[in-house]
Amino acid sequence: MNLKLIVAILLIVALPLCAQAQKPSAAKVTKADVQKVVKIISGDKAKTQTYCDIGKLNEQIEEADEKKDIKRTEELSQQIDALGKKLGPEYAALMDGLQEVDPESEDGKQIGLMFEPLDKLCAR
């Protein structure tokens, strides 16, 4: 996956989780936060599969968006939300914090690159 797609996927996944968290302000995402979540997910086969499944659903969301199929997009977003909960509170907190990160900023690009090890696990 390319960097922009990864960041877009992360943002799409984060929206439903953010709505549930309803925190007044998100904590700033650090590289250590990302490393922790990547380590947690990559160290657990079930979580790795869940992360990969989220990626596949995000690809389907992009297709539905292109076709302007709002109903399908909403259904897929709900599925992503359910899967995101399985990845744990650290993942939810990270996704919440990513809402404050500009994907085109230097930090946003570096954070996107930090997810590459997980994406490589999905490519197998």
Residue pairs with C-beta under 8 A, 6 or more apart in sequence:
1 9
1 55
1 119
3 109
3 112
3 113
4 103
4 112
5 58
6 112
6 115
6 116
6 119
7 103
7 108
7 111
7 112
8 58
8 62
8 103
9 54
9 55
9 58
10 95
10 98
10 112
10 115
11 98
11 99
11 103
12 58
12 61
12 77
12 80
13 54
13 58
13 80
13 81
13 84
13 95
14 95
14 96
14 98
14 99
15 77
15 99
16 77
16 78
16 80
16 81
16 84
17 81
17 84
17 85
17 92
17 95
17 96
18 26
18 95
18 96
18 99
20 81
20 92
21 92
21 93
21 96
23 96
26 96
26 97
26 99
26 100
27 93
27 97
28 97
28 100
29 94
29 97
29 98
29 100
29 101
29 107
29 111
31 110
31 111
31 114
33 90
33 93
33 94
33 97
34 94
34 111
34 114
34 115
35 114
36 90
37 87
37 90
37 91
37 94
38 114
38 115
38 117
38 118
40 47
40 87
40 88
40 90
40 91
41 47
41 48
41 50
41 51
41 87
41 91
41 118
42 48
42 117
42 118
42 121
46 86
47 86
47 87
47 88
48 118
48 121
48 122
50 83
50 86
50 87
51 87
51 118
51 121
51 122
52 121
52 122
53 83
54 80
54 83
54 84
55 119
55 122
57 76
57 79
57 80
57 83
58 76
58 80
60 72
60 76
61 73
61 76
61 77
61 80
64 70
64 72
64 73
64 76
65 73
84 91
84 92
84 95
85 92
98 111
101 107
101 108
101 111
102 108
103 109
103 112
